[in-house]
Every structure is written in C-alpha cells, then in structure tokens.
Amino acid sequence: MLVVITYDVNTEDAAGRRRLRRIAKQCVNYGQRVQCSVFECLLDAAQYKKLQAKLCEIMDPEKDSLRFYQLGNKYENKIKHFGCKTTYNPEDVLMI
C-alpha cells in the first residue's frame, strides 16, 4: 500500500533539530521524499506498523505532529501532480 507521511517538528532547540533529522532518516529508509516534510512510502502492513511505531517513538507529542495517509494499493488514480518537480513511480527501480 502507498502511505503518505507528513511531519512538522518544532526545531526551536537542538533536540528538535535532532528529532527532525531522525524522523527524516527513518522516512528515507522506507520511501521517497516528495516535498520537504512529505514522503511517499510503498509498504506492507508490517512495515507500516513498524515505521509508525519508530516515528512516534522519536517525536515529541507536545511539540511535533505526524500524519499518515493510507492511499492503498490502487493509488495511481488518487495522486495528481502539478508543478516543477518530476513525479516518479514508487514501483520502479530506484538507483542510488
């Protein structure tokens, strides 16, 4: 299933900046960054629960916010992209 993850981390102090880096690093391990604080991740149910638990463990619920949008397996028709960044197919091979 395709899951869109968004986050807003309070970076007023060093601890917040560290949380921001840790959350972004976890998201990069599972998906593709499509905007500054937005990732698209192609996950199975177990990966989704594992990533959600990791991110919730890192965040500070008093200062930060996480959102998870489950677009499911038939996500192709649910995404419309406009603007300068090129789109990608999450099921294609990713060369690093």
SEMARFI-344361 format. One record per residue (C-alpha): residue in one letter; x, y, z negated. Coordinates in steps of 0.2 Angstrom, whole numbers, padded with zeros to 4 digits, always signed. Layout:
<sites>
AXYZ/...
</sites>
This chain:
<sites>
M+0000+0000+0000/L+0006+0018+0003/V+0007+0028-0013/V+0010+0047-0013/I+0019+0053-0029/T+0020+0071-0033/Y+0028+0079-0049/D+0030+0095-0057/V+0044+0095-0070/N+0047+0110-0082/T+0065+0115-0078/E+0067+0129-0090/D+0080+0120-0100/A+0094+0107-0097/A+0083+0092-0102/G+0070+0097-0090/R+0083+0098-0076/R+0089+0081-0081/R+0071+0074-0080/L+0069+0081-0063/R+0084+0073-0056/R+0080+0056-0064/I+0062+0056-0058/A+0068+0061-0040/K+0081+0047-0041/Q+0068+0034-0045/C+0057+0040-0031/V+0071+0040-0019/N+0074+0021-0023/Y+0056+0017-0018/G+0051+0029-0004/Q+0054+0044+0007/R+0054+0062+0001/V+0042+0071+0012/Q+0042+0088+0003/C+0052+0094-0012/S+0042+0086-0025/V+0032+0074-0015/F+0037+0056-0010/E+0028+0043+0001/C+0031+0025-0005/L+0026+0009+0003/L+0024-0003-0012/D+0016-0019-0018/A+0006-0019-0034/A+0020-0025-0045/Q+0032-0011-0038/Y+0019+0002-0040/K+0016-0003-0059/K+0035-0004-0062/L+0038+0013-0054/Q+0024+0021-0063/A+0030+0015-0079/K+0048+0021-0076/L+0042+0038-0071/C+0030+0040-0086/E+0044+0035-0097/I+0056+0049-0090/M+0043+0063-0090/D+0038+0074-0105/P+0019+0073-0106/E+0019+0090-0115/K+0029+0099-0101/D+0028+0089-0085/S+0015+0082-0073/L+0015+0067-0062/R+0001+0062-0049/F-0001+0046-0040/Y-0012+0044-0024/Q-0015+0027-0018/L-0019+0028+0001/G-0020+0009+0003/N-0014-0002+0017/K-0024+0007+0031/Y-0016+0023+0028/E-0011+0028+0046/N-0028+0037+0049/K-0028+0045+0032/I-0012+0056+0035/K-0012+0072+0046/H+0005+0081+0048/F+0007+0099+0054/G+0022+0109+0054/C+0041+0109+0057/K+0046+0093+0048/T+0046+0077+0058/T+0035+0063+0052/Y+0041+0045+0050/N+0034+0028+0050/P+0036+0020+0032/E+0037+0003+0040/D+0051+0007+0052/V+0069+0003+0048/L+0077+0016+0038/M+0096+0019+0042/I+0107+0026+0029/
</sites>
